[in-house]
């Protein structure tokens, strides 16, 4: 028995949502993998979003953000390696703040742009904005009672 969710019945009455099923399948697959570091996806308005990633122990130089072909990639790795006894003479009796390398990917919808990224209090905030061009906005189409002119 398969655990795959079939959305085929929904596609009978929809047009242009071919990738929708792929997105659900990838979400189901990614939920089985590690969820480090934890993150939130927030909506702050009709066209404003924010991704908040818990990046405790990381500095700005340790984090890298890039957007390529509609996919936002966020990765983190420690630039300097600390031993059991670092320069400050600290020996960890318990080290619960994980600073292991990570890579997160977020597929961005059409017309979503990354506007800003900031690291505050151990949280990486990535601000996103939907900028819909005028030609992509919905248009009202009037219905004319005129008969089309057929030249022949």
HUFENKA-V865856 format. One record per backbone hydrogen bond with DSSP energy under -0.5 kcal/mol. NH is the residue of the N-H (numbers start at 1). CO is the residue of the C=O. E is the energy in kcal/mol with one decimal. If there is no record, write none. Layout:
# HUFENKA-V865856
NH/CO/E, NH/CO/E
This chain:
# HUFENKA-V865856
6/4/-0.5, 7/5/-0.6, 10/7/-1.0, 11/7/-1.1, 11/8/-0.7, 12/8/-0.6, 12/9/-0.7, 13/10/-1.0, 14/11/-0.9, 20/17/-1.0, 21/17/-0.6, 22/18/-0.6, 23/19/-2.1, 24/20/-1.8, 25/21/-2.3, 26/22/-2.4, 27/23/-2.0, 28/24/-2.3, 29/25/-2.2, 30/26/-2.6, 31/27/-1.4, 32/28/-0.6, 32/29/-1.0, 33/30/-0.7, 40/52/-2.6, 42/40/-0.5, 42/50/-3.6, 44/42/-0.5, 44/48/-2.6, 45/48/-0.9, 49/128/-2.3, 50/42/-2.3, 51/126/-2.4, 52/40/-2.5, 52/50/-0.5, 53/51/-0.5, 53/124/-2.6, 54/38/-2.6, 55/53/-0.9, 55/122/-2.5, 58/55/-1.9, 62/59/-1.2, 63/59/-0.5, 63/60/-1.1, 64/75/-2.7, 66/73/-2.0, 68/71/-2.1, 71/68/-1.1, 72/106/-3.2, 73/66/-3.2, 73/71/-0.6, 74/104/-2.9, 75/64/-2.6, 76/102/-2.1, 77/62/-2.2, 86/84/-0.6, 86/90/-0.9, 89/86/-2.3, 92/90/-0.5, 93/91/-0.5, 96/94/-0.6, 98/96/-1.0, 102/76/-2.1, 104/74/-3.3, 106/72/-2.7, 108/70/-3.2, 108/106/-0.6, 112/109/-1.5, 113/111/-0.5, 113/129/-2.8, 115/113/-0.6, 115/127/-2.7, 116/127/-1.3, 118/125/-2.4, 120/118/-0.6, 120/123/-2.5, 123/120/-2.0, 124/53/-3.0, 125/118/-3.3, 125/123/-0.7, 126/51/-2.7, 126/124/-0.5, 127/116/-2.8, 127/125/-0.6, 128/49/-2.9, 129/113/-2.5, 130/47/-2.6, 131/111/-3.0, 131/129/-0.7, 132/130/-0.6, 133/131/-0.6, 136/133/-1.7, 137/133/-0.7, 137/134/-1.0, 142/140/-0.6, 144/142/-0.6, 150/148/-0.6, 151/149/-0.6
